[in-house]
Amino acid sequence: MSAEAPPLPSAAPAAPRPAKATSAPQPPAAPVSQPLPPASAPLSTRQAAVPARAWAAPTGADDLPEVETTTRLRAIRDTSGTGRPTRPTPRSMPRPTTATAPPPTYGYGLAGTLPPEAPVETTTRLRPVRPRRTGRVLAVTACVVLGGGLIGGALAGIWLASAEPARPAEPAGYTEAKDLWHNAPVDTLFPRTLPGPGAGPGAAARTWTRIVVAPDTPCSPAVLAKGLRATLTPLGCERVLRATYTDATASSVITVSLVFTRADAEAQRTLGQGGGLTARLGEDVPPALSGPSTVAARFGARQRASWWLSAPADLPVVVTAVSGFADGRAVDRPQPADRAMARGRTDATAQSGLGHEAKGITGRFESLLRKAVAATVKERENAR
């Protein structure tokens, strides 16, 4: 059997103070049962993992060193000779030279035996985080929301404008055509002789000669049919010009009316839509213009045989034409031009070509009006 080990002493006697503050202190005596490793021996895994502060012998609450808080811990070295870790001092400050009390005998006291560590890199201090200001955040959020709404509204407006069908532009010379009734000469609006190649039955040529010209008059029931007058009054019926022509054989007569309006271009385009103005107005026969001492002396309401109405989209004018027999023959039931021109018709109106004359002469006057407008526009451009 092995001899029984003597009991451990409760406390070792304090070591005497060193004669000089700069002399190296002697390590405290370790317990007999736990011999200290030599200074050159490496620390065990358990001792190396435990920081020096954890196993250093504390002498009191006031003697604990204050360590700066940095992003990385700085190395702690024993510079006082007491075996306790002390706070490192800057290089510009002298190291303390005062003697300190020897460490107590309890504990491991390995601080004095640790090899000096190389100082680690000194990092910069973290920048302070400014507190958030609720008012500023709300203001920025409101600006972002309002800006997004404005941009979204603008984009939506652009999209709607591009999706909406573009309004057609006013035709060239449309405004000048409204004043032709008092600016253009009579012979320009109603020429003395009006050729009509291909205007007769079977594309036969026709020629009309002017025999009566009436002065311009307001839009009244005496010069306009009831349905046409009701249609043009909301658009601004301006003036009515009329003249009566006869063919080369003087067997037929035809009254032409030029009705000038103040309608805008869009309203004018709608007049001829829906099957044409003649079909829309139905049995709305224009009045006839007779002329004393002419072949149209007996041309009245009962002599009207065929008629046609035309509303060109590029001119603020409605052209009407009504034809009849020059001998004063009465017609029981007038016919629109498209019906009188139908194939297989054998009545006197169809065989005499009165429907062809009524429709053909309206097309000739549309061409005359366009030429008059073009001449007016060119004259104004040259005057500038």
C-alpha positions in Angstrom: 0.0 0.0 0.0 1.1 3.5 -0.7 1.7 6.0 2.0 -1.1 8.4 2.7 -0.6 11.9 1.3 -0.4 14.8 3.8 -3.3 17.3 3.8 -3.0 20.4 1.7 -2.3 23.6 3.4 -5.2 26.2 3.4 -3.0 29.1 2.3 0.6 29.5 1.5 2.6 32.3 3.3 2.8 35.5 1.3 6.0 36.0 -0.6 8.2 39.0 0.4 7.9 42.1 -1.9 10.7 42.3 -4.4 13.5 44.7 -3.8 13.1 46.3 -7.2 9.9 46.9 -9.1 11.6 45.9 -12.3 12.8 42.5 -11.1 10.9 39.5 -12.3 8.6 38.0 -9.6 8.8 34.4 -8.5 5.9 32.2 -9.4 3.8 31.1 -6.4 4.2 27.7 -4.9 1.8 25.3 -6.4 0.1 22.6 -4.4 2.0 19.4 -3.9 -0.7 17.3 -5.6 -0.8 19.5 -8.8 2.7 20.4 -9.9 3.0 23.3 -12.3 4.4 22.6 -15.8 7.6 24.3 -16.7 7.5 27.7 -18.5 8.8 26.2 -21.7 6.1 23.4 -21.7 3.0 24.2 -23.8 -0.4 24.7 -22.2 -2.9 22.0 -22.2 -5.9 22.1 -24.4 -8.1 23.0 -21.4 -5.8 25.7 -20.2 -5.4 27.3 -23.6 -9.2 27.4 -24.2 -9.8 29.2 -20.9 -9.1 32.9 -21.0 -6.5 34.3 -18.6 -9.1 36.4 -16.8 -11.0 33.2 -15.9 -8.2 31.5 -14.0 -6.2 34.5 -12.8 -6.4 35.0 -9.0 -8.7 37.9 -8.2 -7.8 40.0 -5.2 -11.0 42.0 -5.1 -13.7 43.7 -7.2 -11.8 46.9 -7.4 -8.7 45.2 -8.7 -10.2 43.9 -11.9 -8.7 45.6 -14.9 -11.0 47.6 -17.3 -10.7 46.3 -20.9 -11.7 48.5 -23.9 -14.6 47.3 -26.0 -13.4 46.9 -29.5 -14.4 44.7 -32.5 -11.5 42.3 -31.6 -10.0 41.6 -28.2 -6.5 42.9 -27.8 -3.8 40.8 -26.3 -3.3 40.9 -22.5 0.2 40.8 -21.2 1.5 40.6 -17.7 3.5 43.8 -17.2 3.2 44.3 -13.5 5.0 41.2 -12.3 2.1 40.1 -10.2 0.9 37.2 -12.3 -2.4 39.1 -12.9 -3.5 40.4 -16.3 -3.3 44.2 -16.5 -4.7 46.7 -18.9 -2.3 47.5 -21.8 -1.0 51.0 -21.9 -0.2 53.1 -25.0 3.4 53.2 -26.1 3.7 56.9 -25.3 2.9 56.2 -21.6 5.6 54.7 -19.3 5.0 51.4 -17.8 4.1 51.3 -14.1 7.0 50.8 -11.8 5.2 50.5 -8.5 5.5 47.2 -6.8 2.4 45.1 -6.4 1.5 42.4 -3.9 2.5 38.9 -4.7 -0.4 36.7 -5.9 -2.0 34.3 -3.4 -1.1 30.7 -3.3 -4.5 29.3 -4.3 -5.4 28.9 -8.0 -3.2 28.0 -10.8 -1.5 31.3 -11.3 -0.3 30.6 -14.8 -0.5 34.2 -16.1 3.2 34.7 -15.4 4.2 31.6 -17.2 2.3 32.3 -20.5 4.5 33.3 -23.4 3.9 36.8 -24.6 1.4 37.0 -27.5 1.9 39.2 -30.5 -0.4 42.2 -30.5 -3.3 41.7 -32.9 -4.4 44.3 -35.5 -6.1 47.3 -34.1 -9.5 47.7 -35.9 -11.5 50.9 -36.3 -14.5 51.7 -34.2 -17.9 50.9 -35.5 -19.8 54.0 -36.8 -22.8 54.8 -34.7 -26.2 54.1 -36.3 -28.5 57.1 -36.3 -32.0 56.6 -35.1 -34.7 56.5 -37.7 -36.9 59.5 -38.0 -40.5 58.5 -38.5 -41.5 61.8 -40.0 -38.9 61.7 -42.7 -39.7 58.1 -43.6 -43.4 58.9 -43.9 -42.6 62.0 -46.1 -40.3 59.9 -48.4 -43.0 57.2 -48.6 -45.6 59.8 -49.5 -43.4 61.3 -52.2 -42.8 57.9 -53.7 -46.5 57.0 -53.7 -47.5 60.4 -55.2 -44.8 60.3 -57.8 -45.8 56.8 -58.8 -49.4 57.8 -59.1 -48.5 60.8 -61.3 -46.3 58.7 -63.5 -49.0 56.0 -63.7 -51.7 58.5 -64.5 -49.6 60.1 -67.2 -48.8 56.7 -68.7 -52.5 55.7 -68.5 -53.5 59.0 -70.3 -51.0 58.3 -73.0 -52.2 54.8 -73.4 -55.9 55.9 -73.6 -55.0 58.7 -76.0 -53.2 56.2 -78.3 -56.1 53.7 -77.9 -58.7 56.2 -78.8 -59.3 56.6 -82.5 -57.7 59.7 -83.8 -60.1 62.4 -84.8 -59.8 63.0 -88.6 -58.3 66.3 -89.6 -60.2 68.9 -91.5 -59.8 68.6 -95.3 -57.8 71.2 -97.0 -59.8 74.2 -98.1 -62.8 73.2 -95.9 -63.0 76.6 -94.2 -62.6 78.5 -97.5 -65.5 76.5 -99.0 -67.9 77.9 -96.5 -67.6 81.3 -98.0 -67.8 80.4 -101.7 -71.5 81.3 -101.9 -70.6 85.1 -101.8 -66.9 85.0 -102.8 -67.0 83.0 -106.0 -68.4 84.4 -109.3 -71.7 83.0 -110.6 -70.2 81.5 -113.7 -67.7 79.6 -111.4 -70.5 78.1 -109.3 -73.0 77.7 -112.2 -71.2 77.7 -115.5 -73.2 78.6 -118.6 -72.4 75.2 -120.2 -71.8 72.0 -118.3 -70.4 69.0 -120.1 -71.4 65.5 -118.8 -69.4 62.8 -120.6 -70.9 59.4 -119.8 -73.7 60.9 -117.7 -76.6 59.6 -119.9 -78.0 56.1 -120.2 -75.5 53.6 -121.6 -72.7 56.1 -120.7 -73.9 58.5 -123.3 -72.5 62.0 -123.2 -74.7 64.8 -122.1 -74.4 68.6 -122.2 -76.5 71.0 -120.1 -77.0 74.7 -120.7 -77.9 77.2 -117.9 -81.3 78.9 -118.5 -82.2 80.3 -115.1 -80.2 81.6 -112.1 -81.8 82.6 -108.8 -80.3 84.9 -106.2 -78.9 83.4 -103.0 -81.6 82.9 -100.4 -81.8 81.8 -96.8 -82.7 78.2 -95.9 -86.5 78.4 -96.1 -89.2 75.9 -97.0 -89.6 77.6 -100.4 -86.1 76.5 -101.5 -85.5 73.4 -99.4 -87.5 70.2 -98.9 -88.9 69.7 -95.4 -86.7 66.7 -94.4 -83.5 68.3 -95.7 -84.1 71.6 -94.0 -84.8 69.8 -90.7 -81.5 67.9 -91.1 -79.3 70.9 -91.9 -80.8 73.5 -89.5 -78.9 72.0 -86.4 -75.7 72.1 -88.4 -76.0 75.7 -89.3 -77.7 76.0 -92.7 -76.1 79.1 -94.2 -77.3 79.9 -97.8 -79.0 78.3 -100.8 -78.0 79.0 -104.5 -80.1 77.6 -107.3 -80.0 77.4 -111.2 -81.9 75.5 -113.8 -80.4 73.7 -116.8 -81.7 72.1 -119.9 -80.2 69.3 -122.1 -79.0 69.7 -125.7 -82.4 68.7 -127.1 -84.3 71.0 -124.8 -86.6 68.1 -123.9 -85.7 67.9 -120.2 -85.0 70.5 -117.5 -83.1 70.1 -114.2 -82.8 72.4 -111.1 -79.5 72.3 -109.2 -79.3 73.6 -105.6 -76.0 74.3 -103.6 -76.8 74.4 -99.9 -73.9 75.9 -97.9 -73.7 75.0 -94.2 -71.6 75.8 -91.2 -71.2 72.2 -90.2 -67.8 71.0 -89.0 -65.9 68.3 -90.9 -67.0 65.5 -88.6 -70.7 66.4 -88.9 -70.4 66.7 -92.7 -69.0 63.2 -93.0 -72.0 61.7 -91.2 -74.5 63.3 -93.6 -73.8 60.9 -96.4 -73.4 57.8 -94.3 -76.0 55.1 -93.7 -76.9 54.5 -97.4 -76.7 58.1 -98.6 -78.6 61.2 -97.8 -81.3 60.4 -100.4 -82.1 57.1 -98.8 -82.1 58.6 -95.3 -84.6 61.4 -96.2 -86.9 59.1 -98.2 -89.6 60.8 -100.4 -88.1 64.3 -99.8 -88.1 65.8 -103.4 -86.3 69.1 -103.8 -88.3 72.1 -105.1 -88.1 73.0 -108.8 -87.0 76.4 -110.2 -88.9 77.6 -113.2 -88.0 80.4 -115.5 -90.4 82.6 -117.4 -89.9 82.7 -121.2 -87.7 79.6 -121.1 -88.2 75.9 -121.6 -88.5 75.7 -117.8 -91.5 78.0 -117.7 -93.8 75.1 -116.9 -91.4 73.3 -114.6 -93.2 73.0 -111.2 -93.9 70.6 -108.4 -96.0 68.3 -110.5 -93.4 68.0 -113.3 -90.7 66.6 -111.0 -89.8 63.1 -112.1 -86.5 62.1 -110.5 -84.1 63.6 -107.9 -80.8 63.0 -106.1 -79.0 64.4 -103.1 -75.2 64.3 -102.5 -73.3 65.4 -99.3 -69.5 65.4 -100.1 -67.4 64.6 -97.1 -64.7 67.2 -98.0 -67.0 70.2 -98.6 -69.6 71.9 -96.3 -72.1 71.8 -99.1 -75.2 69.6 -100.0 -75.9 69.3 -103.7 -79.4 68.5 -104.9 -80.8 68.0 -108.3 -84.4 67.4 -109.5 -85.3 66.7 -113.2 -88.5 66.7 -115.2 -89.9 67.0 -118.7 -89.7 70.4 -120.5 -93.2 70.1 -122.1 -94.8 70.4 -118.7 -95.9 66.8 -118.5 -97.0 65.8 -114.9 -95.5 62.8 -113.1 -97.7 61.0 -110.7 -94.9 59.5 -108.5 -91.3 60.9 -108.6 -88.5 58.3 -108.3 -85.0 58.7 -106.8 -82.3 58.4 -109.3 -81.0 55.0 -108.3 -84.4 53.5 -108.7 -85.0 55.2 -112.0 -81.6 53.9 -113.3 -82.4 50.3 -112.4 -82.3 47.7 -115.1 -85.5 46.5 -116.7 -87.5 49.7 -116.0 -89.8 50.6 -118.9 -91.6 53.8 -117.5 -91.1 57.2 -119.2 -88.8 58.5 -116.4 -86.4 55.6 -116.8 -86.4 55.5 -120.6 -85.8 59.3 -120.9 -82.8 59.1 -118.6 -84.0 61.6 -116.1 -82.5 59.5 -113.3 -79.1 59.5 -115.0 -79.3 63.3 -115.4 -80.2 63.9 -111.8 -77.3 61.8 -110.4 -74.8 62.7 -113.0 -75.2 66.4 -112.6 -74.6 66.3 -108.8 -71.2 64.6 -109.4 -70.3 67.3 -111.9 -71.0 70.1 -109.5 -69.0 68.4 -106.7 -66.0 68.5 -109.1 -66.7 72.2 -109.9 -66.8 73.1 -106.2 -63.5 71.4 -105.5 -61.8 73.2 -108.3 -63.2 76.5 -107.0 -61.9 75.8 -103.5 -58.4 74.8 -104.8 -58.2 78.1 -106.8 -59.2 80.1 -103.7 -56.6 78.4 -101.5 -53.9 78.9 -104.1 -54.8 82.6 -104.5 -54.5 83.2 -100.8 -51.2 81.4 -100.5 -49.8 83.6 -103.3 -51.0 86.7 -101.6 -49.0 86.0 -98.5 
